[in-house]
Structure formats: structure tokens, C-alpha cells
Amino acid sequence: MKTIVANWKMYVGTRESIALARGVLLALRGKKVLPHMVVCPPAVALSEVRKVVARSHVALGGQNISWLVQGAQTGEMTARMLSELGATHVLVGHSERRHQLGENDEMVQKKMAAALTAGLTPILCVGETREEREAGRAKEVVGAQLHAVFAHTQPRTRDRFFVAYEPVWAIGTGVPATPADAVEMHTFIRTHLHEMGKGLRDEQFSILYGGSVDGKNAYTFLRESAVDGVLVGSASVKLAQFSEILGAAMDVLEAQAVTK
């Protein structure tokens, strides 16, 4: 199975989100083999998008979560609030929040734990900066981000989560990592998760690639067995481009079905 996660960020309002959700469903109509789909609209649009994707193949995700059950955190959303709006997934530790809004590893760990405790499926984002990669520290940085979360978080056997490898230097720049870079890091992440001694099973987690994914390069990532799917940002609000990404995923799935 391949997973496509669409992070709409602040690119669309409520009416645009409704239209975009309808467009996604139209792009999936009549297809025999479908990828696992998650759309993450802005918080203000969650309720309306829920109505559009209800009883469809598309799951709903939040873009952020508070680690508190309730409290004085103006503008934040709790896991219960997200669940009440129909969200089953949530992004955690996106690099834009880490680097622009000051989220540190401790905050990311608490958010991850809050999501798992509430029964949400977290999509944990990790990745290195350009300077860290050029210094040969990419794996060190990603490994430290994973350790910071899972050293204090013990997923239950029924818990499922995603890890999205998003090199910071590739997000929104139009310069993605190479498929070879993605495969190398995904292999490292999978090995690292198993070696942390948490007893994680392969079926409990999937590893996605994110960072300047578009209709032209999606297939080159999705065809790799080490890449379980993609996390798409700006291209996910351009329906023509996103339809190409969905098409690439379906092409890969159909090819896999033939070879089995």
C-alpha cells in the first residue's frame, strides 16, 4: 500500500477546501486500485471537509495538536477537539513549526504522545537542514529527532503511526531530495526504529517522503519499495498536479499487483 498525505497548510480557506476535497474525490472516482489518502485542511475547514469526505476512501487529518487535554493555550486544538471534527490523523513536528514557531524536541514528543493516547494516527515529521546535510550530519540529526520522541514514548501494540522524512532544505524550494537520498534515509529510519528496543513491528509504521513532491517527480519516489508514500505540500492544493500524484500512486499499485 502507498499513502498520500495532502498538507494544505494556509493556502486555502473553507470554501476553497470544500472545492478541493470534492476535486480529490472526483479524481479517485472509478479507479480500481486506490492509495491510502489523508487530507489535512486548515483547522477552520475541518468540519466542512469532513462532510465532503464522509463515507469515502479519504481520511481527515489535523495540521497541529496540543499536548494538553485542556487548558489555557489560546489558539491550540486538543486531540478531543480534532476527533470531534472527524480527524483520524494529525501532523506532528512539521519543520515549519520546528524552525519558524520554535517547537523543540520535547514539545514534539509530548504532541506525539498525546496523539497516540487519544487514538489518533500521528504523522511525525523529521529532517535535516542544508547545513546539517552538507556537514555529513543528516542521519545523526534525524536519529536524534527520533530518539527524542521514542525515548519517552512507548507505542502500544495497536498504535499505528507514520514518519515523514522531510529534509528542511527541500520543503517549498522546488529542489527535492533524490530518490536515492530518500531510500537511504528511509532505510536508516526503519532500522533505527527497530534498534531502539521498543518492540515496534513493521506493520505499525510507514515512512513517507516529503519536500517539493509534485506531479513530475512523485512516481520516482513512489516506485521505491522503501518509500511507503509521500507527504505533499503546495502541490496538493493544485488539483491538476495533485491528480498527477494520485495517478502516479495508482500506477505503482497496479504494477505491484501485476507482479504479485
Backbone bond lengths (Angstrom), bond angles and torsions (degrees), N, CA, C in turn:
res aa  C-N    CA-C-N  psi(-1)  N-CA   C-N-CA  omega(-1)  CA-C   N-CA-C  phi
1 M - - - 1.462 - - 1.527 110.06 -
2 K 1.311 115.46 143.39 1.455 121.88 174.32 1.537 108.45 -115.45
3 T 1.308 115.82 143.67 1.462 121.91 -179.21 1.522 110.28 -114.71
4 I 1.331 116.16 135.51 1.464 122.22 174.60 1.519 107.55 -117.88
5 V 1.323 116.70 119.02 1.465 121.89 176.97 1.520 108.20 -110.95
6 A 1.323 116.17 125.84 1.460 121.96 179.83 1.521 109.61 -105.36
7 N 1.321 116.91 115.33 1.453 122.53 178.11 1.539 108.02 -102.41
8 W 1.336 115.83 104.08 1.466 120.68 -175.43 1.525 113.03 -81.20
9 K 1.326 116.48 -6.73 1.479 121.76 176.04 1.532 110.85 48.42
10 M 1.350 117.80 -134.09 1.470 120.87 177.07 1.524 111.07 -108.63
11 Y 1.337 116.50 27.30 1.454 120.49 -176.50 1.524 112.90 -78.21
12 V 1.332 117.74 -22.26 1.465 120.60 -174.49 1.524 110.63 -134.80
13 G 1.343 114.98 149.20 1.457 121.18 173.05 1.516 110.02 -93.24
14 T 1.324 115.95 -165.75 1.462 119.97 -175.18 1.519 112.29 -66.09
15 R 1.321 118.01 -49.32 1.468 119.57 -178.17 1.528 111.77 -63.74
16 E 1.326 116.09 -39.52 1.468 119.51 178.07 1.525 110.97 -67.26
17 S 1.325 116.64 -35.53 1.466 120.83 179.08 1.523 110.85 -65.47
18 I 1.317 116.67 -40.04 1.468 121.04 178.07 1.523 109.75 -61.95
19 A 1.331 116.05 -47.45 1.464 120.33 -179.81 1.527 111.09 -63.17
20 L 1.322 115.94 -39.77 1.468 120.40 -179.00 1.525 110.42 -66.95
21 A 1.326 117.06 -42.49 1.464 120.94 178.78 1.529 110.51 -61.78
22 R 1.314 116.50 -41.69 1.467 120.03 177.44 1.526 110.83 -63.40
23 G 1.329 116.33 -38.71 1.452 120.62 178.91 1.519 111.91 -64.85
24 V 1.337 116.76 -38.31 1.464 121.13 178.13 1.528 110.09 -63.59
25 L 1.329 116.63 -45.46 1.460 119.94 179.09 1.528 111.11 -62.06
26 L 1.320 116.62 -37.97 1.461 120.66 178.55 1.532 110.80 -64.21
27 A 1.339 115.62 -39.22 1.472 120.18 179.95 1.527 111.70 -66.48
28 L 1.321 117.30 -24.41 1.463 121.63 -179.08 1.527 112.78 -92.07
29 R 1.329 115.83 -12.75 1.466 119.70 -173.05 1.528 111.54 -63.03
30 G 1.317 114.58 133.69 1.455 120.38 174.77 1.515 115.41 79.95
31 K 1.316 117.40 -1.48 1.464 120.14 -179.61 1.521 110.01 -82.27
32 K 1.316 116.73 140.68 1.459 121.83 -176.23 1.522 112.58 -83.12
33 V 1.319 116.42 -38.01 1.469 120.98 -177.54 1.519 107.94 -117.65
34 L 1.327 116.09 117.70 1.460 120.50 -174.65 1.527 111.21 -117.63
35 P 1.335 116.69 142.40 1.459 119.50 172.49 1.519 110.14 -75.39
36 H 1.303 116.74 162.10 1.469 121.15 170.03 1.523 107.01 -70.42
37 M 1.325 117.11 128.24 1.463 121.59 -173.54 1.522 111.69 -120.77
38 V 1.345 116.50 134.99 1.461 122.45 173.77 1.523 107.74 -133.49
39 V 1.334 117.26 128.24 1.457 120.32 174.27 1.528 108.57 -112.20
40 C 1.343 115.47 136.75 1.458 121.96 -178.09 1.530 109.07 -119.42
41 P 1.332 117.40 86.25 1.459 120.30 179.89 1.528 110.96 -79.17
42 P 1.336 117.85 170.31 1.462 119.96 172.89 1.529 109.77 -58.63
43 A 1.324 116.47 153.60 1.464 120.74 -175.74 1.528 112.28 -56.73
44 V 1.327 117.28 -36.02 1.466 120.24 -176.93 1.526 111.90 -67.16
45 A 1.339 117.44 -17.76 1.462 121.00 -176.43 1.524 113.08 -104.32
46 L 1.322 118.21 -2.86 1.462 120.76 -175.33 1.527 112.52 -55.67
47 S 1.319 116.83 -46.50 1.454 120.64 -175.98 1.520 111.86 -62.67
48 E 1.336 117.02 -43.75 1.457 120.47 -178.05 1.527 112.10 -72.66
49 V 1.321 116.91 -38.18 1.471 119.77 178.19 1.523 109.85 -66.85
50 R 1.320 116.66 -34.04 1.472 120.43 176.42 1.527 110.75 -54.93
51 K 1.328 116.21 -42.06 1.464 120.06 -179.14 1.528 111.15 -63.53
52 V 1.326 116.06 -35.25 1.463 120.36 -177.82 1.526 111.29 -72.09
53 V 1.334 116.80 -43.89 1.471 120.10 -173.22 1.520 113.46 -91.89
54 A 1.341 117.27 -1.76 1.463 120.29 179.39 1.524 110.09 -55.38
55 R 1.316 115.68 138.01 1.477 123.64 179.08 1.529 112.33 61.51
56 S 1.338 116.04 24.94 1.461 120.15 176.42 1.516 109.29 -113.69
57 H 1.319 115.44 -176.42 1.462 122.42 179.74 1.536 111.18 -80.88
58 V 1.333 116.92 -6.38 1.465 121.76 -171.78 1.523 111.31 -97.72
59 A 1.345 116.69 127.52 1.455 122.51 177.27 1.522 109.89 -93.23
60 L 1.319 115.11 160.61 1.465 121.90 -176.12 1.526 109.93 -110.89
61 G 1.335 116.14 134.93 1.461 120.54 179.55 1.510 112.52 -129.31
62 G 1.328 116.46 151.48 1.459 122.13 173.73 1.518 109.89 -92.38
63 Q 1.322 116.01 159.32 1.461 121.10 179.96 1.525 112.67 -92.80
64 N 1.332 116.39 -12.08 1.464 119.63 -176.84 1.525 108.49 -161.61
65 I 1.323 116.08 161.00 1.460 121.47 179.06 1.521 108.76 -150.21
66 S 1.323 116.35 145.07 1.458 120.84 172.22 1.520 108.91 -86.18
67 W 1.327 117.26 151.45 1.458 119.31 177.35 1.527 111.48 -85.85
68 L 1.343 117.04 -8.37 1.460 120.76 179.61 1.521 111.18 -88.10
69 V 1.323 116.07 151.25 1.462 121.06 175.45 1.519 109.95 -75.19
70 Q 1.319 116.25 -36.96 1.458 123.23 172.71 1.519 107.07 -162.60
71 G 1.332 117.03 170.51 1.458 117.84 177.91 1.510 113.63 146.01
72 A 1.314 114.94 -173.68 1.462 122.27 -175.64 1.522 109.94 -90.02
73 Q 1.324 116.36 75.54 1.467 122.29 176.16 1.524 107.54 -129.20
74 T 1.309 114.93 84.42 1.457 120.95 -175.82 1.525 111.82 -55.47
75 G 1.330 115.78 128.19 1.450 121.47 175.93 1.512 115.42 87.46
76 E 1.339 118.50 -7.26 1.463 121.10 -179.13 1.525 111.08 -88.69
77 M 1.328 116.12 164.35 1.462 122.19 177.76 1.522 109.71 -126.06
78 T 1.319 115.47 132.98 1.461 119.95 178.46 1.525 110.48 -84.86
79 A 1.321 115.40 167.78 1.458 120.26 177.00 1.519 110.81 -60.73
80 R 1.332 117.16 -39.21 1.467 120.05 179.55 1.519 111.14 -63.29
81 M 1.331 116.68 -40.96 1.463 120.10 178.44 1.529 110.79 -61.45
82 L 1.324 115.91 -44.43 1.465 119.75 179.42 1.527 110.77 -62.27
83 S 1.326 116.34 -44.27 1.462 120.15 -179.72 1.524 111.01 -62.84
84 E 1.321 117.20 -40.27 1.458 120.89 179.79 1.526 111.97 -63.92
85 L 1.334 116.23 -26.56 1.464 121.24 178.26 1.524 112.30 -88.12
86 G 1.319 116.22 1.52 1.460 120.45 175.84 1.514 115.38 96.92
87 A 1.319 117.82 3.12 1.465 120.14 -179.41 1.524 110.42 -73.87
88 T 1.314 115.25 138.01 1.461 121.52 175.21 1.529 111.48 -115.35
89 H 1.330 115.83 -13.71 1.462 122.48 -178.67 1.520 109.19 -128.73
90 V 1.328 116.89 162.80 1.467 119.90 175.95 1.534 109.96 -156.60
91 L 1.320 115.61 137.64 1.457 121.28 174.34 1.525 109.58 -74.16
92 V 1.322 116.14 139.16 1.466 121.42 179.54 1.524 108.56 -133.70
93 G 1.335 116.61 128.62 1.465 120.45 173.23 1.505 115.44 72.79
94 H 1.340 117.61 28.48 1.465 118.94 177.73 1.526 109.53 -58.01
95 S 1.323 116.25 143.77 1.470 120.27 -174.03 1.522 112.71 -60.41
96 E 1.329 117.18 -29.31 1.471 118.83 178.18 1.521 110.64 -66.04
97 R 1.318 116.77 -33.38 1.461 119.79 176.64 1.535 110.83 -78.51
98 R 1.318 116.41 -35.40 1.464 118.98 177.70 1.527 111.37 -65.80
99 H 1.332 116.24 -47.92 1.464 119.78 -170.47 1.522 114.19 -93.01
100 Q 1.317 117.95 -25.20 1.463 120.19 -179.56 1.524 112.86 -99.68
101 L 1.340 116.92 -29.39 1.461 120.47 -174.64 1.521 112.80 -115.22
102 G 1.316 116.73 4.36 1.460 120.35 170.15 1.521 116.20 78.60
103 E 1.332 118.23 20.85 1.461 119.21 176.19 1.527 109.40 -69.94
104 N 1.323 116.26 124.71 1.460 119.65 179.32 1.527 110.67 -100.84
105 D 1.312 116.77 177.73 1.466 121.56 -175.99 1.528 111.79 -60.44
106 E 1.334 117.07 -37.30 1.468 119.83 -179.97 1.528 111.07 -64.12
107 M 1.333 116.43 -42.29 1.462 120.35 178.54 1.522 111.10 -64.86
108 V 1.319 116.21 -41.25 1.470 120.44 179.54 1.522 110.09 -63.55
109 Q 1.331 116.40 -41.77 1.472 119.98 179.21 1.530 110.73 -61.60
110 K 1.317 117.71 -42.89 1.463 121.09 -179.60 1.524 110.97 -65.14
111 K 1.319 116.58 -37.93 1.467 120.10 179.29 1.528 110.40 -68.23
112 M 1.314 116.25 -40.35 1.467 121.03 177.65 1.533 109.74 -60.53
113 A 1.326 116.34 -46.25 1.459 120.72 -179.59 1.524 111.24 -64.40
114 A 1.319 117.16 -39.75 1.464 120.99 179.82 1.519 111.02 -63.56
115 A 1.335 116.44 -41.79 1.465 120.74 179.86 1.530 110.44 -64.09
116 L 1.322 117.38 -47.04 1.461 120.89 -178.97 1.527 111.32 -64.40
117 T 1.314 116.94 -42.10 1.461 121.13 179.66 1.518 111.29 -60.18
118 A 1.338 116.24 -36.74 1.463 121.24 -177.91 1.522 112.91 -83.78
119 G 1.322 117.81 -2.51 1.454 120.76 179.59 1.514 114.59 84.25
120 L 1.334 116.91 11.45 1.459 120.55 174.39 1.535 109.11 -82.54
121 T 1.317 116.18 156.97 1.463 120.95 175.62 1.520 108.89 -97.82
122 P 1.334 118.42 106.18 1.468 120.19 -178.45 1.521 112.20 -78.41
123 I 1.316 114.85 147.84 1.462 122.81 174.22 1.526 105.67 -115.12
124 L 1.317 116.10 94.58 1.467 122.49 -174.52 1.521 110.07 -81.22
125 C 1.319 116.22 122.01 1.464 121.26 -178.68 1.529 110.60 -97.47
126 V 1.317 115.87 131.97 1.464 121.77 177.54 1.526 108.44 -136.32
127 G 1.323 116.28 158.39 1.457 118.78 178.62 1.514 112.25 164.44
128 E 1.322 115.09 157.37 1.460 121.72 -176.14 1.533 111.23 -104.02
129 T 1.319 116.53 160.28 1.456 121.87 174.96 1.531 109.42 -82.33
130 R 1.323 116.42 170.33 1.467 121.34 177.15 1.523 110.65 -60.83
131 E 1.315 116.91 -42.93 1.463 120.57 -179.01 1.525 111.35 -62.78
132 E 1.322 116.36 -40.46 1.455 120.52 179.94 1.536 111.40 -67.42
133 R 1.323 116.44 -38.14 1.477 119.11 177.67 1.518 110.51 -67.11
134 E 1.334 117.05 -44.73 1.462 119.97 -178.43 1.521 111.99 -65.45
135 A 1.343 115.73 -24.59 1.464 120.31 177.73 1.529 111.74 -85.73
136 G 1.335 116.66 2.71 1.454 120.84 179.38 1.518 113.99 75.25
137 R 1.347 116.71 22.91 1.456 120.64 -174.75 1.530 113.41 -109.49
138 A 1.321 118.05 13.32 1.465 120.60 -174.45 1.529 112.15 -55.64
139 K 1.322 117.11 -52.01 1.467 120.39 -178.72 1.522 111.58 -66.55
140 E 1.314 115.97 -36.58 1.468 119.54 177.85 1.526 110.35 -60.16
141 V 1.334 116.60 -44.73 1.464 121.76 -178.03 1.524 111.01 -66.82
142 V 1.329 116.29 -47.75 1.462 120.12 -179.52 1.531 110.58 -64.91
143 G 1.314 116.66 -40.55 1.457 120.24 177.59 1.520 111.75 -61.13
144 A 1.329 116.40 -40.24 1.469 120.71 179.18 1.523 110.75 -66.43
145 Q 1.333 117.43 -38.20 1.463 120.77 178.41 1.528 110.87 -64.67
146 L 1.330 116.37 -41.13 1.460 120.17 177.61 1.526 111.08 -66.29
147 H 1.335 116.07 -44.00 1.465 120.32 -179.04 1.524 110.54 -62.73
148 A 1.338 117.56 -39.40 1.463 121.04 -178.55 1.526 111.19 -61.11
149 V 1.315 116.20 -33.84 1.470 120.31 179.51 1.524 111.16 -80.58
150 F 1.320 117.64 -51.91 1.463 120.01 -169.27 1.525 114.27 -86.82
151 A 1.312 117.54 -10.90 1.467 118.82 173.85 1.526 110.18 -65.45
152 H 1.331 116.76 -25.88 1.470 121.37 -177.70 1.521 112.04 -121.12
153 T 1.318 117.19 12.08 1.462 120.78 179.85 1.518 108.88 -132.25
154 Q 1.325 115.92 123.60 1.457 120.82 178.82 1.521 109.45 -112.94
155 P 1.328 117.97 98.32 1.467 119.20 177.46 1.525 110.84 -60.41
156 R 1.332 115.05 139.70 1.458 120.07 174.85 1.530 109.18 -75.67
157 T 1.328 115.92 163.40 1.460 119.22 -176.66 1.520 111.74 -62.40
158 R 1.331 118.23 -25.85 1.464 120.65 179.95 1.531 112.65 -87.79
159 D 1.328 117.26 -10.20 1.469 120.80 -177.96 1.523 110.78 -72.13
160 R 1.320 114.84 145.12 1.457 121.51 174.11 1.521 108.11 -130.65
161 F 1.324 116.99 145.12 1.456 120.17 179.25 1.518 109.78 -151.61
162 F 1.323 114.38 166.34 1.458 121.81 175.75 1.524 108.54 -117.33
163 V 1.313 116.13 149.30 1.465 122.09 166.44 1.524 106.33 -116.58
164 A 1.315 116.31 123.47 1.466 121.07 178.89 1.519 108.81 -106.20
165 Y 1.332 115.81 113.25 1.459 119.60 175.72 1.520 108.26 -82.07
166 E 1.322 115.46 110.78 1.461 122.17 -179.87 1.528 109.59 -125.88
167 P 1.327 117.71 91.74 1.469 118.14 176.14 1.522 109.62 -58.27
168 V 1.314 116.24 126.37 1.466 121.12 -173.81 1.524 111.43 -56.75
169 W 1.314 116.60 -35.92 1.456 121.28 -176.95 1.518 112.62 -70.88
170 A 1.329 117.91 -11.64 1.461 120.50 -178.38 1.529 112.83 -100.76
171 I 1.327 117.27 -14.12 1.463 120.54 -174.12 1.523 110.75 -75.43
172 G 1.320 115.98 117.77 1.454 121.57 176.18 1.511 115.10 71.20
173 T 1.324 117.79 9.60 1.464 120.59 -177.03 1.518 112.75 -98.46
174 G 1.336 116.03 -16.20 1.455 119.07 -174.67 1.513 113.10 80.65
175 V 1.335 116.72 3.19 1.471 121.76 179.54 1.527 108.52 -119.22
176 P 1.335 117.88 90.75 1.457 120.31 -178.61 1.520 112.07 -75.63
177 A 1.314 115.36 166.17 1.458 119.29 168.80 1.520 107.60 -66.89
178 T 1.310 117.26 163.16 1.462 119.63 173.89 1.531 108.30 -79.46
179 P 1.330 117.33 155.12 1.465 118.39 174.94 1.527 112.36 -54.63
180 A 1.336 117.27 -35.77 1.468 120.38 179.16 1.527 110.62 -64.35
181 D 1.354 116.88 -40.93 1.469 120.62 176.70 1.519 110.60 -61.52
182 A 1.334 116.00 -43.31 1.460 120.96 -178.92 1.528 110.67 -63.69
183 V 1.320 116.83 -45.80 1.466 120.94 -179.76 1.525 110.49 -61.26
184 E 1.324 116.65 -44.03 1.465 120.24 -179.90 1.524 111.01 -60.55
185 M 1.340 116.65 -44.83 1.460 119.63 -178.28 1.526 111.12 -72.26
186 H 1.326 117.65 -38.44 1.457 119.84 178.74 1.530 110.77 -63.05
187 T 1.309 116.76 -39.53 1.466 121.02 177.51 1.523 110.46 -63.69
188 F 1.324 115.57 -41.12 1.463 120.51 177.30 1.528 110.89 -63.01
189 I 1.333 116.84 -45.13 1.466 120.94 -178.80 1.526 110.57 -61.52
190 R 1.327 116.62 -46.23 1.467 119.92 -179.14 1.533 110.49 -61.64
191 T 1.325 116.53 -44.93 1.466 120.31 179.45 1.519 110.74 -63.66
192 H 1.336 116.09 -42.86 1.468 120.97 -178.29 1.531 111.06 -62.78
193 L 1.325 116.84 -41.67 1.461 120.10 179.74 1.524 110.92 -62.96
194 H 1.312 117.18 -38.97 1.462 120.55 179.01 1.525 111.46 -71.04
195 E 1.321 117.07 -33.60 1.464 120.35 -175.62 1.529 113.64 -81.16
196 M 1.337 117.59 -7.34 1.460 119.71 -178.91 1.527 112.28 -77.98
197 G 1.323 116.53 -4.74 1.458 119.42 174.92 1.512 114.92 75.84
198 K 1.314 117.87 25.40 1.459 121.60 -179.98 1.526 112.03 -94.52
199 G 1.306 116.30 -0.87 1.454 119.58 178.97 1.513 113.93 70.08
200 L 1.325 116.87 26.29 1.462 120.81 -178.57 1.527 110.46 -71.78
201 R 1.325 115.61 138.77 1.457 121.58 176.73 1.524 109.89 -101.44
202 D 1.310 117.37 151.99 1.463 121.14 -178.04 1.517 112.40 -54.54
203 E 1.332 117.45 -36.91 1.458 119.75 -176.72 1.526 112.99 -73.80
204 Q 1.340 117.76 -7.36 1.454 120.09 179.62 1.520 113.39 -82.22
205 F 1.313 117.06 -20.59 1.465 118.18 -176.07 1.520 111.35 -143.21
206 S 1.328 114.06 153.80 1.462 122.31 175.03 1.516 107.83 -128.08
207 I 1.333 116.10 153.77 1.463 120.66 -177.27 1.523 109.01 -118.63
208 L 1.332 115.39 122.91 1.456 122.54 -177.54 1.522 110.50 -107.02
209 Y 1.333 115.71 156.23 1.461 119.67 170.77 1.523 108.72 -108.35
210 G 1.329 116.47 139.64 1.456 121.80 175.51 1.516 110.75 -141.10
211 G 1.321 116.00 150.26 1.465 120.06 -179.80 1.507 110.96 130.79
212 S 1.358 116.32 94.18 1.471 122.43 179.75 1.530 112.73 59.96
213 V 1.339 115.91 35.56 1.464 119.97 172.81 1.528 108.31 -76.05
214 D 1.328 117.22 131.97 1.458 121.25 178.51 1.527 109.97 -143.16
215 G 1.316 115.39 -175.93 1.456 119.60 -177.65 1.511 114.45 -64.93
216 K 1.322 116.82 -23.97 1.459 120.59 -177.81 1.525 113.13 -81.14
217 N 1.339 116.83 -33.63 1.468 118.19 -174.24 1.530 114.17 -109.54
218 A 1.332 117.85 -6.32 1.466 120.13 -174.59 1.524 112.07 -56.42
219 Y 1.326 117.14 -42.69 1.466 120.16 -176.84 1.528 111.44 -62.01
220 T 1.345 117.13 -37.65 1.466 120.17 -177.07 1.526 111.44 -64.92
221 F 1.344 116.85 -27.45 1.466 119.72 175.78 1.528 110.69 -84.71
222 L 1.326 116.15 -46.59 1.462 120.62 -173.19 1.529 113.24 -66.22
223 R 1.326 117.96 -25.69 1.465 119.39 -179.01 1.528 112.05 -74.19
224 E 1.335 116.79 -13.52 1.461 120.39 -179.98 1.537 109.53 -79.17
225 S 1.318 117.22 129.88 1.465 120.55 -178.06 1.532 112.23 -65.01
226 A 1.340 117.26 -26.30 1.468 120.80 179.72 1.517 112.57 -76.32
227 V 1.329 117.27 -13.94 1.464 122.23 -179.14 1.526 108.17 -101.76
228 D 1.328 116.66 108.99 1.460 121.52 -175.71 1.525 112.91 -81.71
229 G 1.322 116.69 -6.83 1.454 120.19 179.64 1.511 110.23 163.37
230 V 1.327 115.98 -171.76 1.459 120.47 -178.16 1.528 110.39 -134.48
231 L 1.314 114.97 148.09 1.466 123.56 172.19 1.519 106.30 -106.16
232 V 1.319 116.90 116.26 1.456 122.41 -171.53 1.525 110.34 -109.52
233 G 1.330 116.29 131.13 1.455 121.30 179.01 1.514 111.98 -98.38
234 S 1.335 117.03 -106.18 1.468 121.45 -171.97 1.522 113.31 -58.44
235 A 1.332 117.78 -33.77 1.464 119.97 -179.68 1.519 111.97 -66.96
236 S 1.326 117.63 -18.65 1.462 119.97 -176.99 1.529 112.39 -77.30
237 V 1.334 118.09 -13.39 1.468 120.13 177.50 1.528 111.34 -100.30
238 K 1.316 116.33 3.59 1.465 121.65 173.99 1.526 105.77 -107.79
239 L 1.316 116.35 100.93 1.454 120.71 -167.57 1.517 113.00 -57.59
240 A 1.331 117.98 -38.74 1.465 120.03 -179.98 1.522 110.20 -62.35
241 Q 1.335 116.22 -44.79 1.470 119.96 179.41 1.526 111.21 -66.77
242 F 1.327 115.37 -42.73 1.459 118.28 -177.51 1.524 110.85 -66.85
243 S 1.322 116.72 -34.14 1.465 120.02 176.38 1.523 110.60 -62.96
244 E 1.344 116.80 -36.07 1.467 120.19 176.65 1.532 110.77 -65.50
245 I 1.331 116.79 -37.79 1.462 120.80 178.67 1.524 109.95 -66.12
246 L 1.332 116.38 -43.85 1.462 120.18 176.90 1.530 110.34 -61.77
247 G 1.337 115.92 -40.79 1.456 120.11 177.97 1.516 112.14 -61.71
248 A 1.332 116.29 -39.75 1.469 120.51 178.03 1.526 110.62 -62.83
249 A 1.331 116.25 -42.45 1.463 120.01 178.65 1.524 110.98 -62.41
250 M 1.324 116.46 -42.07 1.465 120.16 -179.30 1.521 111.27 -68.40
251 D 1.331 117.02 -35.55 1.470 120.42 176.17 1.522 110.68 -62.09
252 V 1.330 116.31 -43.52 1.469 120.83 179.58 1.526 110.39 -64.12
253 L 1.334 116.43 -44.66 1.462 120.20 -178.77 1.527 111.57 -64.11
254 E 1.326 116.41 -39.91 1.461 119.74 178.93 1.531 111.17 -66.71
255 A 1.346 115.86 -39.21 1.464 119.64 177.63 1.526 111.02 -64.63
256 Q 1.331 116.75 -39.36 1.462 121.01 178.78 1.529 110.81 -65.14
257 A 1.338 115.81 -38.18 1.459 120.00 -178.89 1.539 110.66 -65.44
258 V 1.326 116.17 -34.53 1.470 121.11 -179.06 1.521 110.64 -69.60
259 T 1.336 116.44 -37.41 1.464 120.05 -175.33 1.525 113.21 -80.23
260 K 1.331 116.84 -11.13 1.470 119.17 -178.51 1.522 110.74 -80.82
